[in-house]
Amino acid sequence: MTPTETYLSLMETLRTRLDLVTVLKASDADDFARAESAAFHGRKVVEGIAFACLVAIENGLQTVPRDAKGQWNAEDIFNSLKKKGLDVLPSPSHLRSATAAEKQDNNVAAVVEGIPDRRLSHDDLISIYQRLHAWAHEINPYIQLKREDFCSKRSAMLWDDLRKLDLFMQRHFISIRGKGYFCTLRDAQDGRTKVLPLTKDAA
């Protein structure tokens, strides 16, 4: 597959998981079961984001860091990227029509504009990943006797973390060395997940 096709496949899977989280949150099932299932999919969303970064790196650098390639653990991937100074995280953005001045000055029809308050850093994503991991194991009855107590202590943060992940990925730009993509998980016209290869003229 081409990098665009690989990225699109990842985003389609990620969108499916985020949509399922929305269904789980609205469900009338047991609170703990809903949260536990949502956390499972949220953890895989973070892993999908890490893999998306690797696709962007390979597209721009023609290689992937040796200690990241073949990894599945998102925390290890993000730490590898941080260590090497590879800041390739998606940038929450929207695609808007260029103003008359932008069309005249830059000869562009559309502009990718960032949404700073939706951004997450490597450290933010690692922290979310670690919090999601707390839901991955059966509760040890010698440490935490009631799952209701566990749920009441952690569920508010869980749903907030999942909301942040959805906003982070809804519409975003990802780039390295001038090559990048604009992605929308849910297109306003037909609801499909789309990835548009773009040329970035300036940082």
C-alpha positions, 0 to 999 in steps of 0.5 A: 500500500502507498503511505496514503492508503496505509494512513487511510486504513489506520484512520478508518479503524480508529474512527470505528473505535471512536464511534463505538466509544460513543455508542458505549457511552450512550448505552444503558448497560452496566456502568463498569462494563461500558467504561471497561469496554470503552477503555479497551478501544481507547487504548487501541486508538492511542496505539493507532495514533502512534502507528500513524506517526510512524507512517508519516515518518516513513513517508518523510524520512524513508525510514522508521527508527529501529527501536520503534519499528515492529513495536505495538506499545504506544508509550514506547513508540512515543518515547522513541520519537521524543528521544529522536526529536521527531515531532510528527503528531497530528495537528487538530485543524480545519480546512477552510476556503482561502480569503481573497488576500490569501488567494492573491498573495499565496495562490491557494484555494484552501487553508489548513488552520490549526485548533490549538486547544485540541492539541495533545503532546507526546506526554499527554498521549502517554499519560492517557495511555497509562490511565487507560491501561488501569482498566485492562486487568481484572480488579484484584480483590485483595487491593480493590474489593468493589468494582463500583468504587474503582469505576466511580474513582476513574470513570470521569477521567476516562470519558474525558480522555476519550473525548480529548482523543476524539477531538484530537483526531476528528480533523487533523493535519500531519506532516514531516519535512514538508509532506503531509496529509489532511484527514477528516474522520467523518466528512460533513458531506458523506460521513466517510473517513478521508485523507487528502495528500497535501503540500505544505509550503511553510511550517 
